[in-house]
Structure formats: C-alpha cells, structure tokens
Amino acid sequence: MLERQVRGMQETMDKNSGQLNTLVTQIVDNVNAIHQAQSRIAEASSSAIQSVSGLSEQLSSTNQRIDRMSEQLAQLRKLVENLPKLPTFTQITPGNPDQLFAAAYGDYSRGNYDLAISEFRQYVETYPSSEMADNAQYWIGECYYSKKRFNEAIAEFDKVPLLFPKGDKVPGARFKKAMSLLDLGQTDAGRAELQAIIKLYPRSNEAVLAKQQLER
C-alpha cells in the first residue's frame, strides 16, 4: 500500500511538474510576446513621432510660403494701385490715330464696351493700313466677348485674319474665337479651332494655350 501511495504521489508530482513546466513555458512565451509587442510599439511610436515631426516641418514650411505669397500679393496690390491711370479724352484730336486708339482702349479697360467698340471701329475704318489696325479689330471682338455676346464676338474675331491675314493678332483672334465657340457649347467646333491654331502657329503663345485648353 505504501509503495502504491508513493508511486501515486510520484505520478502526481510528475504530472504537476509537467503542468508547471508547461505554465512556465507559456509564461516565458507570453513575456517574450509582450517584449516583442513593446518593441513594435516603441518603433511605431518613434516612427509616429518622426512622422509628426515631418508633418510639423512641412506645415511650418507651408505657412512660410503662405506668408511669402501674402507679402507678394500685398506688393502686387500696391503696384497695381500705383499704376498710372489710362488717360480719358474728352475730345479726340482729328488725325491722331494714337490718341484714338488710346481712348478706345481706355474705355474698354473701364468697361465702357459700347463706346470702345465705336472708337475701335472708327480706328479700323479710318486707319486700315496702320500697324495697329488689326489690334483695333481684335479688341472689337474682345469687347463683345466681355459682354458675353459670343456670336458677335466670333464675327468680329473672324474679320482679323480676313482683313489682316499677316497681322500679329491673327493667332489671338482665332484663340478667342475658339473660346467663344466653347462658351456657346459648340465643343467640336471649338476643339477644331484649337487644333488649327496648334498646326498653323506652333510657336505662338496661343498654341501653348490651345494645348492646355485641349487637355482640359
């Protein structure tokens, strides 16, 4: 009986020892897992801190850029305010094309489109051989465009290559015609006009603008 009891106690101790070893192993594994988790958390925290630091630097840089842009905008506003005002001519000296053109452009810039149209048209009719005649015709179209009378603007822009085929305002007139067509919802016609500008005047500023417009 004593031997059986001793063997039973031994078996129980062996069983308990095995369970204890298993528990110790599990504890060690858990501790290791905790250490690994802590390590990952520390790395993540360090990365997060670096990210926050990087974001903070970027935000600071952005704020500095905004401040510089604000300063530049303020300087630009001062420059615009200090620009000399366009002259207002109560009377235009007959036979003075420069004065007539300046008066017309001054009225355009002040939004007096109807008066500007009349003056630019008078310039084209009176000085058709002038170097500025194609410009005057172009600005008639611009006046109608500013009034959102796009069909009339197109008609006036069409006169620029028709009357002044070698004038330097031809690419500009065709580009504004394209924009007028787009404003009227005539997308295919507007696209065709933009493509023609790129093909016919590849080195012009209007060709660059036409490419940008086609991408849009």
Buried (B, 14 or more C-beta within 10 A) or exposed (E): EEEEEEEEEEEEEEEEEEEEEEEEEEEEEEEEEEEEEEEEEEEEEEEEEEEEEEEEEEEEEEEEEEEEEEEEEEEEEEEEEEEEEBEEBEEBEEEEBEBBBBBBBBBBEEEBBEBBBBBBBBBBEBBEEBEBBBBBBBBBBBBBBBBEBBEBBBBBBBBBBEEBEEBEBBBBBBBBBBBBBBBBEBEEBBBEBBBEBBEBBEEBEBBEBBBEBBEE
